[in-house]
Amino acid sequence: MSLPAWRRWLPVGIRRRLLLILGLAALAIGVASTVALLALLQTRDEVGQVMARELPTSAAALMLARVSERLQDRTPALMAARDADALQRQTELINRDLLTLADETERLSRLVTDEGIGVDEIPHLAARLSDNLRALADQLAVRAGYDGGLQRQRGRLVALRERVQQILGPSILAVADVVGESAPRDADLFRRAAQAQGPLLEAERLVGAAFGELLLAAEAATGDELRIARETFARRGHLLDDLMPRIPLGLRQELAGAIAELSDQAGDQGVFALRDGELAAIAKADTLAADSRNTATRLKSQVDGLVHSANAKIARAADAMGDAILANTLVFLAVSAALVLLATLLSYRFVVRDISDNLRAVTGAMQRLADGEREARVPAMQRRDEIGDLARVFNVFKENAFRMERLDRQLSEKSSLLLATFDSMNDGFTVCDAQDRLVAWNPRFLLLYGLSADDVEPDLPLTRVHRLLAQRGTRAFAALGEEIAMDSLALGRGSMNRQYEVRCPNGRRVELRSNPMPDGGYVTLHTDVTESRAIDKQLRQAQKMEAVGQLTGGLAHDFNNILAVILGNLTPLEESVRETPELHERWQRAMGAADRAARQVERLLAFSRRQRLQPERIDVNALLQGMIDLLEYSLGDSIRLETAFEPDLPPVFVDPGQLENALMNLALNASDAMNGKGRITFSTQRRDSGQIEITVTDTGYGIAPEMMSQVFEPFFTTKAAGKGSGLGLSMVYGFVHQSGGDIGIDSEPGRGTSISLRLPAAPAQLPSDAAAPAGDAPIASPQGRGETILVVDDDPELLQLSAEQLSRLGYRAIRADGGETALAALAQTPAIRLLYTDVAMPAPWDGVALAREALQRRPDLAILYTSGEMREIVEPPGELLRKPVQPEILGAALRRLLDSDPNDG
Amino acid sequence: MMFRPRRIFVILVTFLLAALCGNAGGAQTLRVLTRDTSAIGGPAVRHGRSFETRTGTRVEVVQVPFEQLYDRIMLGFVTGRLDFDVLLIPSAWLADFAPYLSRVPDKVLTAARLDDIQPVYRNALMRWGDHWMALTIDGDLHLGAYRRDLFEDPANRAAFQQRFGRPLAPPRSWREYIDIADFFSGRPGPQGKPLAGTLEAYARNGQRIWYLFSHAAAYANPPDHPGYMFFDPVSMQPEIDNPAWVRALEEYLQLRRDGPADAGRLDSEAVRTRFAAGAAAMDIDWADTGVLAGDARTSRIAGKLGFFPLPGSREVWNPVSREWQQLAAPRSVTFLAFGGWIAVVPAASAQRDLAWSYVNWYASPEHSAADVLDGTTGINPYRRSQLADEAPWDRLLGKRQAADYLAVLKSSLAARQTVPDLRIPGYRAYIEALERQLDRVLAGATTPQAGLSETARQWQALTDRLGRNSQRRLYRQSMGLPALPE
């Protein structure tokens, strides 16, 4: 495209064109400014001439006016001066102003030569003002003299009044004391006091009033007031003179002296004369002051006229200068406006219109691109100026924008996937930056800690969250279980892996596992471990109770063996000591102790679930109902028994005696927990699991939470030493578990305890009642008939004991200290009818294995077991006697087995 | 052998008397006015007789009840009709009587041996304004007496130690004094009768105000601000209702419960006679109590006595900063309760020289030395020589009691801070205002604070009536303070 001829000489580029136009406009304005400045300088010279002529006159007049005004103000200050110093000070100030007044009057007379301006009166007025003020100062000095005299008189009067008070006061008080007596003690005294009282009080009153008149006179504002005060004072003086003969003799002289001094106040130097003189001086001073004020006012008015005239001239000159400035400014503004308009037109024609057209085209292309038209073309890309540059840059931008949009879409899809994953996680999840501030979290995190959405926000310091949780009762524990402060939870998590457990007040336990991120900060996984921890605890408790049970069982077994030896040795001694009472008594004590030990062992065995039970079908409600009387009797009157039985419960299959023992045990424990006073409730119900639950609830002091895991352990007791064996609850525990049930305990300190025995309901078909009550003690000791018995025990003492027992019962005993020996004896001695063996012997030949082997070799052999613990042995079957075995029990068992032996005729 | 100063004195007095009697012609009568009890009045009569024997001048002693004495004298002065030559009066009245009295002649002062008189009594009792106006014939201060036998009893000591955690010992502070009084109150004494914890006077006209003043002395006199006991010596505003006085009055009331059932009716004479009868573990009284209770002729507890200075306090009210000030240790302040009796001669007496001679005779070192050993004279030690010679005291009280008694008197008189009694014009009216309010407080009709505030209001009115500037000037003089610039 070809350009017009005039445009070819225009510079290329928008900036150069604009600079050219602005340069031309600035040149034109500079010329116009120079012309305006020259005009202003001329006007200033003219105004300067007027000022030099009028300002000194105005200044002198102003100074005169100020001095006049000051003198006018000084007059009241002079009048108000109350002492000589103040008066002197004010007089000096006035004299100084009067000198200034004279100087300025002289100066003004020299400056003002203009006819028609009246300054002739000013020096005259100034001189008059001076004379007046000097006379006023003299008059005020006279007044101050009087005032000083009055002050001195006041001081004297105060002292005089005190003197009169000291003369009259004590006497008046003494007289009043006598007169005031309700029952006069001395009539003469009373009469004298009564006579003196009136004159004394009158004197006190009159003197006080006279002092009052004097003080009033000293302050009198007018001559009339002063005259009235003087007359009143004189009257009081006469009254005092009249009173004097009636004043008691002792005071008369002293008081008369004081009153004479008081009367002096009416004389030439007294208060009245001094105040009179002072009032006259004040009146003269007032007249002079009024005249001074008038003179000063007139002087000021003259001077003000002069000042006004000078100011008017200066104002006219200033107006002229203002007019010149205004005219020049208007011309300058008009020229400047015309030049600016011209520059604007040129700019529009040669620069703006061209730029505007091209920019609009580029903007249109951008708009189309923004509307999604990807094929939008950019115009003016061929141009060489800034518009061309813009079009080319925009083209590059367009390409980049398309690429960015693609990347953004891909990123958005990935983020959505990640967020959905976090939100649906079962664990809580948080991300924190290197400064421990919360960056991201999922809803589960809030749910786990009971936080609301308002509690957290991005960039919230993690310590704030921890503090909030701590306030709500949340506690933190390190990996090894020691408690740490909630505040320290955030420490070090940005640098290494950390694991904590947090316990919420609602019982929830949350495990935190945090891992640092490579770029700083860390991610944390919050897992709800409440359930798994509870299961772990239960498992540990069960394992512990099992271990304790095994340990207790083993100990009981060993101890039982020892007891068997003791009892076995003691029993035969009875006959030989019966004749010696002392020995017999010792024997009985030893036997008693052994029996008690045997019962303790029994309880231990009960706990280790190794007691011999004789289960039956039991109606729990009936059993409990039958126990009520016994319980009431045992627990005493202070305990209230209540029952809550669910009717029509199915029977359970347990040993009724042991169940009664267990319930009695629980009732006694409950009674102890209430210090023998309170309420025990027995309740029964059928649980969903089919178990029958018996609950014993008390209102006692409860069990501390930290002791709950120990209450079933043997020998654990909270009772005082000697009060409890610590085996009661252990027995109950063992019995319930041995019976296929379980036991639960629920307690709160201060509120009471509930113990629930959950027993299985009895099956419809029961095993036969063949489990005969082996424990029932036979009354007689049936004797043997010389039959041969093989007796086996790894404990040599027990072995000897058993052999001796058998001999005494009339049997022939062959001893064997183990399985091998026994089998050998069995092979050698066919006469052996019965194997009497200990159950717990070292492997491989424990009692059961030995019996099995013996039966293999001698199927007709009768088997009798003995053991420290009771359990049922099924294979090979055989009756079990619990150590220590009483001779009559052994005799009966042997007889029963041998007599039922089919081989025995 | 007579001591040299005493011999000089006798020669001087004899010479003086001879000269005076020669002048007077030897047939005059001196009229003496004083109270009607054996105390003060008794010696006046006795010494009057010996004076007559010695000089031929008859001495007529007129004795009137104490409560009429002031009125009679004051009315006499006021009406110019007091025909007595010698007046034996309480020192506090000097303020009202001074305008009507003659000054003590120099020769009488010389004969009285001023240097032998304890400085505190000499300055506080004998001077008014700038002049010697009286001769003192008595020296008063309050002290405490206790039953040494009860205090040393092991059972009492153990019980006291257990109750208060400190040994049973004579009280150093009012707090300790109250504890001890509480401890002994109602406890059976050696005769089996219940004891009073302590004895103080509570009866109107029974000298009770000085008991209150003694309680207040320790609280109301800070070491750095002397003279504030009754008034602010700068403004003459009453201090009688400040917290120190309220505390003193409250404790004084509290102690009434530790006295006998009729404590409210006890005057000071009853205090000392009951104490001498063994009715209490302690008492507060003038030095008379020591002579009366220590002498086996007049006492059931003679030989069992101990003495202590007026109890002090660790806290003291600072009237300038208006707050309680803490001291390092309890501080006892000697209070010249009542001041003592003085002898004056009216200016109107026609026989002034002769009158002063009689006074000199009455108060001579010899006579007074004997009088202070007699519990009925009401005269307590006021001369140095009376305390310096311990032998007569040993004879009267026994060595231990005498040593204790003299030690307490000497230490009280030598105390760093000694407070004179109130002594300004209108004294009786000021005291009467306080007495009226004490009646109401003791009867439970008003509180200590309210009673003392009302007293202060009345004191203000009295001060205004008598001239505040004059009263302040005279109060400062009586308290030994320098005059304020006019």
HADDOCK unambig.tbl for C-alpha pairs under 7 A between the chains (distance, minus, plus):
assign (segid A and resid 162 and name CA) (segid B and resid 467 and name CA) 4.86 0.50 0.50
assign (segid A and resid 162 and name CA) (segid B and resid 470 and name CA) 6.35 0.50 0.50
assign (segid A and resid 165 and name CA) (segid B and resid 465 and name CA) 6.61 0.50 0.50
assign (segid A and resid 165 and name CA) (segid B and resid 466 and name CA) 4.95 0.50 0.50
assign (segid A and resid 165 and name CA) (segid B and resid 467 and name CA) 5.77 0.50 0.50
assign (segid A and resid 166 and name CA) (segid B and resid 466 and name CA) 5.52 0.50 0.50
assign (segid A and resid 166 and name CA) (segid B and resid 467 and name CA) 6.73 0.50 0.50
assign (segid A and resid 169 and name CA) (segid B and resid 465 and name CA) 6.62 0.50 0.50
assign (segid A and resid 169 and name CA) (segid B and resid 466 and name CA) 5.21 0.50 0.50
assign (segid A and resid 170 and name CA) (segid B and resid 96 and name CA) 6.21 0.50 0.50
assign (segid A and resid 170 and name CA) (segid B and resid 425 and name CA) 6.15 0.50 0.50
assign (segid A and resid 170 and name CA) (segid B and resid 426 and name CA) 5.02 0.50 0.50
assign (segid A and resid 171 and name CA) (segid B and resid 78 and name CA) 6.48 0.50 0.50
assign (segid A and resid 173 and name CA) (segid B and resid 426 and name CA) 6.94 0.50 0.50
assign (segid A and resid 173 and name CA) (segid B and resid 429 and name CA) 6.59 0.50 0.50
assign (segid A and resid 174 and name CA) (segid B and resid 71 and name CA) 6.40 0.50 0.50
assign (segid A and resid 174 and name CA) (segid B and resid 74 and name CA) 6.78 0.50 0.50
assign (segid A and resid 175 and name CA) (segid B and resid 75 and name CA) 6.97 0.50 0.50
assign (segid A and resid 178 and name CA) (segid B and resid 71 and name CA) 6.72 0.50 0.50
assign (segid A and resid 189 and name CA) (segid B and resid 72 and name CA) 6.70 0.50 0.50
assign (segid A and resid 193 and name CA) (segid B and resid 75 and name CA) 6.65 0.50 0.50
assign (segid A and resid 248 and name CA) (segid B and resid 78 and name CA) 5.70 0.50 0.50
assign (segid A and resid 248 and name CA) (segid B and resid 79 and name CA) 4.58 0.50 0.50
assign (segid A and resid 248 and name CA) (segid B and resid 80 and name CA) 6.92 0.50 0.50
assign (segid A and resid 249 and name CA) (segid B and resid 78 and name CA) 6.50 0.50 0.50
assign (segid A and resid 249 and name CA) (segid B and resid 79 and name CA) 5.01 0.50 0.50
assign (segid A and resid 249 and name CA) (segid B and resid 80 and name CA) 4.90 0.50 0.50
assign (segid A and resid 250 and name CA) (segid B and resid 77 and name CA) 5.45 0.50 0.50
assign (segid A and resid 250 and name CA) (segid B and resid 78 and name CA) 4.44 0.50 0.50
assign (segid A and resid 250 and name CA) (segid B and resid 79 and name CA) 5.17 0.50 0.50
assign (segid A and resid 250 and name CA) (segid B and resid 80 and name CA) 4.27 0.50 0.50
assign (segid A and resid 251 and name CA) (segid B and resid 78 and name CA) 5.91 0.50 0.50
